[in-house]
Amino acid sequence: MVVIPSGGFLMGSPHDEPGRGDGEGPQHHVTMDKPFAMSRGAITVREFRSFVEDAGYRTGAERGNKGCFVWNKGSREWERHQDCNWRNPGFHPDDRAPVVGVSWEDAMAYVKWLGDKTGKDYRLPSEAEWEYAARAGTSTPFSTGNRIGSDSANYDANYHYADCKARPDVSKSKIAPVGSLPANPWGLCEMHGNVWEWVADCWHESYRDAPVDGSPWYEENDGVRSQRVARGGGWNSEPSDLRSANRVKFCLDAADIYLGFRVARSLSD
């Protein structure tokens, strides 16, 4: 776990940021009154397996043959495969890689188990905590500045961003083990790219009336309970998806091979 300092930041993106989505505004100041901790990287296959074996847990994708969406390299389309889940996401999962094929509900089950096992307040980070930690004191689209490259993030380099050239020759086209790429200024790995990460919040179409204290935003002010927010972009994402302010929505029972999570923890006074 990495301790994230208390402080404030401007959440969301300015109107002139390339790739900006409508849901990234209005920009608003958020203040974290207390430091908190966040896992250095996404929860790995090995860590998730420990939970499954100890708790006798079955993920949503494993129950009822729901399966996961899998990327078809030939057709370059996403297809639902009923036999795919975190154990078999369409490729051989490296124990050191982020676990994928897990829904928001699965992630919540993991953090509850972890909290019960350790006696500590583990949880999913709020959307504000996630963006604050991803920015790591920066106000640019990425913690690396106005540009992102394959030396600092795992994404689909077939696409360009602003004045960053496309580099199809360097695309990894697969998930990388946690810690494969340099950490951001606050010591967190792969906040940009590799896998999308669930956060606690319900989906809201904008930040109008959003909390300003870093707390999760649930159903109040027209939040959609059945939809949750994911952040960070994935190995298959365009670079604009990796921006610190970018946000997308998924149904809370969605389990796809680009969706994972990391954990946060409140710190004792």
Phi, psi and omega in degrees: 000147180244132178281125179261124186290155172292163181154189181228162178202167177264111184271142183100187182233152176289159184299334184265009179285124179303134179087001184300137175258158182299331183281003184266013179218174358288149175298145182207149180280132177238136180241125174265105184290334183230149172292159176216172180246148177222144180296142183303323179222181176293155177297132186271169175302316180299315181294319180291323178298321178301318177296310182301315183289323181286321185266350185065036187272144172239131181288165178301323179294332180277338180268129176072016177055037178291322179069196183225161169281135183233142181279122176268109184296327182292308182274348185054047177224157176272133181229140177278125177246119184293335182269005181264139177200192185298332179284328184222076184276018181099000176205167179283113184285125175286134180302335182271353182276159175299138174290138177229176184076025180241137180275173174300320179297320177295318179297320179294323177296321179296313184292328176295315178300315182297319178295318179295322182290325188256343184074017181244159188275070176279149183195173168283145176293153171287165179298320180293318177300319182298311182294321177302314181290324179293319180292323178051046177089001180260165175234008180275170181304326180233160176292345177272358181117216180275353182234156173227145180221169183291348176279350181232354181205154178254109184206180180275100184280008173290346182251152178256163175225123181050241181263014175274124182286149173293143180225071182301339181287346183248002179293131180279330179058027177196164179289139178258149176302149178300133180087009180289334185243160183301145177286158175283177185302342179259007174092014180260135183262144172054040171288333174256115174083187183078289172220146169296151183233127175296143167237175189286332195290148166290160178281134170233144184289338177209179179265013179299126181067022179290154176299149180244011181249009178086001182283157177297148179252113185261231190279345181299154180057048173068029173292145182263109186298325184281354180239136180237164185267142171235151186226160165101335184078166184230183181298337182259008187271154169289155182301329180296334178289341184275355183301147181302328183270349185294141181215142178225165181243146173221151171298143187294344177260008179291135179225103185231159189283005174246007184250122176225205179193160168234169185245159175234167178208133174288146181256143179291149178293000000 
